[in-house]
Amino acid sequence: MSRAAQLPNETLHAIFENLSPGSLAAVVRASHRFHLVAERILYTSIVIVESLPHRAPTPINTATCAHTILARPHLSEVVRRLSIRWQTDTGPRDPYVAAAGPVLDLLHHALQTLVHLEHLELALGLAGGTLDARAVLAGCAFPALRVFALSGVGRGSLSPKLYIPPPSVDGEEDDALGAPIAQFLTATPSIEQLRLLDCYESLALPPGALPHLSAFRGSAIAAAGVLPGRPVQLLGLVGHEFITERDLQRIAQTSAPIRFLDLSMMSVTPILLRDISRHLGAVVEVLKVKLALRHTLHFALSGISLLAGLSPVLGAFPALRQLDLSPTSVDGIARGNALEESALCTTWARACPALRIVIFPSRTEWRRDGAADIWVADAASAAVWTRY
C-alpha cells in the first residue's frame, strides 16, 4: 500500500478539496480508498451546462447525474450546490418538452433526496413550453436553501394570448401561472438570494414568507409581488422598457432600503429612470444601467455626448455613490474621449454630490479624489466590474 493511501481521511480531504472537478474525477478512479474521499468532494458542488440543438434535444448529462444520485443514496447527503443550464435552440418548444420530460422526472426524484441543498440553479431553456415549476419542484423541501434561481419553464416572456398553460394537477383549479413558484417560495423561508429571470407573473406570497431575502433579480411584475415587506437591498430588474406606477410603488415597499439597483439586463430610457427615481432614488447608492439612448436625450448630440442629458435624472439620486454605465452602447463607440468623460463626471457630480465612482460604456472607471476634488481615471480599468 502506498504512503498516500495510508493517510487519514482528513488529510486526504484537505488535499483533494482544492482540485478541479476534472482532477477529482481522475482521483476517484485511482483507487478505492481515494474514491471514498474524492467522490464526496466531487458531488458537493455539481455544475452541468448542456448544449441541446434540435438534432439532439435530450439532456444526457443531466440524466446521468440524476441516475447516479438516485442509485447511490449516500451522495444526496453531500450535495450542497446544484447548477443545471440547458442551452436550447430557438423555435418550437414541443420537441424539447418531449425529449426533456423523462429527464425532468428523473431530476425531480433526485431533487427530492437533496435535503441539504444550499444553492440551486435551474435554467432549463424551455420557456413557452407546456411545463411549469411543478415539473421539478413539486414535493421538494430544502430547509437549508439560501440561493435559488429558476428560469426556462412556464410562459416566460411569451404573450399570454399565445401561451397554452400546462394542465392542472389533481383537480387543482388555481389558474394563476405563478402559483407553483409562489407555493415553493412560501415553503422555503431560508432563501436569501432569488433569481426568477423568466417569471412574468404576479406572485402572491403570504406576509411571513421569505423573511431573510436580501437580493432579487427578475421582472418588475414578479418583484412587485416578492419585495413588499422583505429586507431586499439588491434589486436587478429584467424585461421591458415600461414599468407600471403600481409595480414601482410596491417594489419600493421593502423593509430595508434598496441600496444596489442593477438595470443592466433591460433597456432603460431616461424617462423610465426618472420614474424609478421617484420611488427608489432617495436610497440607491450603486446603480448599474443599460441605457436605451435611441430617440432620447438630446437629438443634436452623438456618441458619449448623449450622456450629458442625464444630469437632471441623476439629481434625483442624492445618495448615489457609484454609477456603472458599462452595459450601455453609445453609437457603436468602443472607447470615449477622456476629456469628454472627465467633463461628464464633473457635471454629474454637481447634480449628485455623493457620486464617487463612474464607469463609462468604454469600461473606463473614474474615481473622485476627495482631497483635490478631481476625477481620475483608473489605470487598471480595462476590465472593470461594478463592486457589488
C-alpha positions in Angstrom: 0.0 0.0 0.0 1.4 3.4 -0.9 2.1 6.0 1.7 -0.6 8.3 0.3 -3.2 5.6 0.7 -2.3 5.3 4.4 -3.0 9.0 5.1 -6.0 9.8 7.3 -9.3 10.7 5.6 -9.0 14.3 7.0 -5.6 14.7 5.3 -6.8 13.3 2.0 -9.9 15.6 2.2 -7.6 18.7 2.7 -5.5 17.7 -0.3 -8.4 16.9 -2.6 -10.8 19.7 -1.8 -8.7 22.2 -3.9 -8.6 20.1 -7.0 -10.6 20.9 -10.1 -13.7 18.7 -11.0 -11.7 17.1 -13.8 -8.8 16.2 -11.5 -11.2 14.9 -8.8 -12.8 12.6 -11.4 -9.4 11.2 -12.1 -8.7 10.7 -8.4 -12.0 8.9 -8.0 -10.8 6.3 -10.5 -7.3 6.0 -9.0 -8.1 3.7 -6.1 -11.0 2.5 -3.8 -9.6 4.5 -0.9 -9.3 7.7 -2.9 -12.7 7.1 -4.4 -14.4 7.2 -1.0 -13.0 10.6 -0.1 -12.8 12.3 -3.5 -16.3 11.3 -4.5 -17.9 13.2 -1.6 -16.0 16.3 -2.5 -16.8 15.9 -6.2 -20.6 15.8 -5.6 -20.6 18.7 -3.1 -20.9 21.1 -6.0 -22.5 19.9 -9.3 -22.4 22.2 -12.3 -23.9 21.0 -15.6 -24.0 23.0 -18.8 -25.5 21.2 -21.8 -25.9 22.4 -25.4 -29.1 20.9 -26.8 -29.5 21.5 -30.5 -32.7 20.4 -32.3 -31.0 17.3 -33.6 -30.0 16.2 -30.1 -32.6 17.6 -27.7 -32.1 15.1 -24.8 -30.0 16.4 -21.8 -28.0 13.2 -21.3 -25.5 14.6 -18.7 -28.4 15.7 -16.5 -30.0 12.3 -16.8 -26.7 10.6 -15.9 -26.3 12.8 -12.8 -29.8 12.2 -11.6 -29.4 8.4 -12.2 -26.2 8.5 -10.1 -27.7 10.4 -7.2 -30.7 8.0 -7.1 -28.5 4.9 -7.4 -26.1 6.0 -4.7 -28.3 7.4 -1.8 -25.2 8.4 0.3 -24.3 11.1 -2.3 -27.5 13.0 -1.5 -26.1 13.8 1.9 -23.1 15.7 0.5 -24.7 17.8 -2.4 -24.7 21.4 -1.4 -24.9 23.1 -4.8 -26.6 22.0 -8.0 -26.5 24.2 -11.1 -28.0 23.0 -14.4 -28.2 25.0 -17.6 -29.7 23.8 -20.8 -28.8 25.9 -23.9 -31.6 25.2 -26.4 -32.1 26.4 -30.0 -34.8 28.9 -30.9 -38.1 27.6 -32.4 -40.9 25.3 -31.2 -40.6 24.0 -27.6 -42.7 20.9 -28.1 -39.8 18.6 -29.3 -37.7 19.8 -26.4 -40.5 19.2 -23.9 -41.0 15.6 -25.3 -37.3 14.8 -25.0 -36.8 16.5 -21.6 -39.9 15.1 -20.0 -38.4 11.7 -18.8 -35.2 13.5 -17.7 -37.1 16.1 -15.7 -38.9 13.2 -14.0 -35.5 11.7 -13.0 -34.2 15.1 -11.9 -37.4 15.7 -9.9 -36.9 12.5 -8.0 -33.3 13.3 -7.4 -34.1 16.7 -6.1 -36.5 15.3 -3.6 -33.5 13.5 -2.0 -31.2 16.6 -1.7 -32.5 17.8 1.6 -29.1 19.5 2.5 -29.0 21.6 -0.7 -27.9 25.3 -0.1 -27.6 26.5 -3.7 -30.0 25.5 -6.6 -29.9 27.0 -10.1 -32.1 25.6 -12.9 -32.0 27.3 -16.3 -33.9 24.9 -18.5 -34.3 26.8 -21.7 -37.9 25.6 -22.1 -39.9 28.9 -21.5 -43.0 29.0 -23.6 -43.5 25.2 -23.4 -46.1 23.2 -21.5 -44.0 22.8 -18.4 -44.1 24.8 -15.2 -42.2 24.8 -11.9 -44.2 21.8 -10.7 -42.2 19.6 -13.1 -39.1 20.0 -10.9 -40.2 21.5 -7.6 -43.4 19.7 -6.5 -42.9 18.0 -3.2 -39.3 19.2 -2.8 -38.1 20.5 0.6 -34.8 22.4 1.0 -34.6 23.6 4.6 -31.1 25.0 4.1 -31.5 26.6 0.7 -30.0 30.1 0.6 -29.7 30.7 -3.2 -32.4 29.8 -5.7 -32.6 30.6 -9.4 -35.2 29.3 -11.8 -35.7 30.1 -15.5 -36.7 28.4 -18.7 -40.1 27.0 -17.6 -43.6 28.4 -17.8 -44.8 31.1 -20.1 -41.6 33.3 -19.9 -42.0 36.5 -22.0 -44.4 34.9 -24.4 -47.7 36.7 -24.8 -50.5 35.3 -22.6 -52.7 35.1 -25.7 -50.2 32.7 -27.4 -49.4 30.5 -24.4 -51.1 27.2 -23.6 -50.7 26.6 -19.9 -49.9 23.1 -18.5 -52.9 21.0 -17.4 -54.0 21.2 -13.7 -52.8 18.6 -11.4 -55.0 16.5 -9.1 -58.0 18.7 -9.8 -56.3 22.0 -9.0 -58.4 24.9 -10.1 -55.9 27.7 -9.4 -55.2 29.2 -12.8 -52.6 31.6 -11.5 -49.5 30.7 -13.6 -47.2 31.9 -10.8 -48.8 29.7 -8.2 -46.3 26.8 -8.3 -43.4 29.1 -7.8 -45.2 31.0 -5.0 -46.0 27.8 -3.2 -42.4 26.7 -3.3 -41.1 30.1 -2.1 -43.6 30.1 0.7 -42.4 26.7 1.8 -38.7 27.7 1.7 -38.2 30.5 4.2 -34.4 30.2 4.2 -33.9 31.7 0.8 -31.6 34.8 0.8 -31.0 35.3 -2.9 -33.7 34.8 -5.5 -33.5 34.9 -9.3 -36.6 34.4 -11.5 -35.5 35.7 -14.8 -38.3 34.2 -16.9 -41.2 34.8 -14.4 -43.6 37.5 -15.8 -46.4 36.5 -13.5 -47.6 38.1 -10.3 -46.6 36.1 -7.3 -48.9 36.1 -4.3 -46.8 35.4 -1.1 -48.1 35.5 2.5 -46.6 38.2 4.6 -44.3 35.8 6.6 -42.7 34.2 3.5 -39.0 34.8 2.7 -38.1 36.7 5.8 -34.4 36.6 5.0 -34.5 37.7 1.4 -31.7 40.2 0.6 -31.4 40.0 -3.2 -33.8 39.6 -6.0 -33.4 39.5 -9.8 -36.4 39.2 -12.1 -39.2 41.1 -13.8 -40.9 44.1 -12.3 -44.2 42.3 -12.0 -42.6 39.5 -10.1 -40.6 41.9 -7.9 -43.9 43.8 -7.1 -45.2 40.5 -5.6 -42.0 39.5 -3.8 -40.4 42.6 -2.4 -43.0 44.3 -0.2 -42.2 43.8 3.5 -38.9 42.0 2.8 -35.3 43.2 3.6 -34.2 43.3 -0.1 -31.2 45.5 -0.6 -30.1 44.4 -4.1 -32.6 44.5 -6.9 -31.9 43.5 -10.5 -34.8 44.0 -13.0 -35.2 42.3 -16.4 -37.8 42.8 -19.1 -39.3 45.7 -20.9 -38.8 49.5 -21.0 -42.0 50.2 -19.2 -42.9 49.6 -15.6 -46.3 50.5 -14.2 -46.6 53.0 -11.4 -48.4 50.4 -9.3 -45.4 48.0 -9.6 -42.9 50.7 -8.7 -44.9 51.6 -5.7 -45.0 48.0 -4.5 -41.3 47.5 -5.3 -40.4 50.4 -3.0 -42.2 48.8 0.0 -39.3 46.8 1.2 -38.4 46.6 4.9 -34.8 47.7 4.1 -33.6 50.3 1.7 -32.7 49.1 -1.9 -29.1 50.2 -2.0 -28.0 48.4 -5.1 -30.0 48.7 -8.3 -29.0 46.6 -11.4 -30.8 47.6 -14.6 -28.2 46.1 -16.9 -30.5 43.3 -18.1 -33.1 45.6 -19.6 -33.0 48.7 -21.9 -33.8 51.7 -19.7 -34.9 55.0 -21.2 -34.2 58.2 -19.2 -38.0 58.5 -18.8 -38.1 55.1 -17.1 -35.1 56.0 -15.0 -36.8 59.2 -13.9 -39.9 57.2 -12.9 -37.8 54.7 -10.9 -36.0 57.6 -9.2 -39.4 58.9 -7.8 -39.7 55.7 -5.8 -36.2 54.5 -5.2 -33.9 57.5 -5.8 -33.5 58.5 -2.2 -31.9 55.3 -1.1 -30.0 53.8 -4.1 -26.2 54.0 -3.6 -25.0 51.9 -6.6 -26.7 52.0 -10.0 -25.7 49.8 -12.9 -27.8 50.5 -16.0 -28.0 49.8 -19.8 -29.4 53.0 -21.2 -31.6 52.9 -24.3 -30.4 56.2 -25.9 -32.3 56.0 -29.2 -34.7 58.8 -29.7 -33.9 60.1 -26.3 -31.8 62.8 -24.6 -30.5 65.5 -26.9 -31.1 64.7 -30.6 -28.2 67.1 -31.7 -25.6 65.1 -29.7 -23.9 61.9 -30.6 -21.6 59.3 -29.1 -20.6 59.8 -25.5 -22.0 63.4 -25.5 -25.5 61.9 -25.5 -25.0 61.1 -21.8 -24.8 64.8 -20.9 -28.6 64.8 -20.7 -28.5 62.5 -17.7 -27.8 65.3 -15.2 -31.4 66.1 -14.3 -32.2 62.4 -13.8 -29.1 61.7 -11.7 -30.0 64.6 -9.5 -33.0 62.5 -8.3 -30.5 60.0 -6.8 -29.0 62.1 -3.9 -27.3 59.0 -2.2 -25.7 57.7 -5.4 -22.0 56.8 -4.9 -21.3 54.6 -7.9 -22.7 54.8 -11.5 -21.9 52.0 -13.9 -22.8 52.6 -17.5 -20.6 49.8 -18.9 -23.6 47.8 -20.4 -24.7 50.9 -22.4 -24.0 51.1 -26.1 -23.3 54.6 -27.4 -23.4 54.9 -31.2 -21.0 51.9 -31.6 -18.2 53.8 -30.0 -15.8 51.5 -28.2 -14.0 54.0 -26.0 -15.0 57.5 -25.1 -12.7 60.5 -25.2 -11.0 61.0 -21.8 -11.7 64.8 -21.8 -15.4 64.2 -22.5 -15.7 61.5 -19.8 -13.9 63.7 -17.3 -16.2 66.6 -18.1 -19.3 64.4 -17.7 -18.1 63.3 -14.3 -17.7 66.9 -13.1 -21.2 67.8 -14.5 -22.9 64.8 -12.9 -21.1 65.4 -9.5 -22.7 68.9 -9.4 -26.1 67.3 -9.8 -25.3 64.4 -7.5 -22.7 65.4 -4.8 -22.4 61.9 -3.3 -21.1 60.5 -6.6 -17.6 59.0 -6.2 -17.2 56.4 -9.0 -18.3 56.4 -12.6 -17.8 53.6 -15.1 -18.5 54.6 -18.7 -19.5 52.4 -21.7 -15.8 52.4 -22.6 -15.3 50.4 -19.3 -13.1 53.2 -18.1 -13.5 53.8 -14.4 -13.2 57.3 -13.0 -12.8 58.0 -9.3 -13.3 61.2 -7.5 -10.3 62.3 -5.4 -11.7 63.5 -2.2 -8.8 65.7 -1.2 -8.4 67.5 -4.5 -12.0 67.0 -5.6 -10.9 66.0 -9.1 -11.8 63.0 -11.2 -9.0 60.5 -12.1 -9.2 57.6 -14.5 -8.3 54.2 -13.0 -5.1 53.0 -14.8 -6.3 49.4 -14.4 -9.9 50.0 -15.7 -9.6 47.9 -18.9 -11.7 45.2 -17.2 -13.8 46.8 -14.5 -16.9 45.3 -12.8 -19.3 47.0 -10.5 -18.3 46.2 -6.9 -21.4 44.6 -5.5 
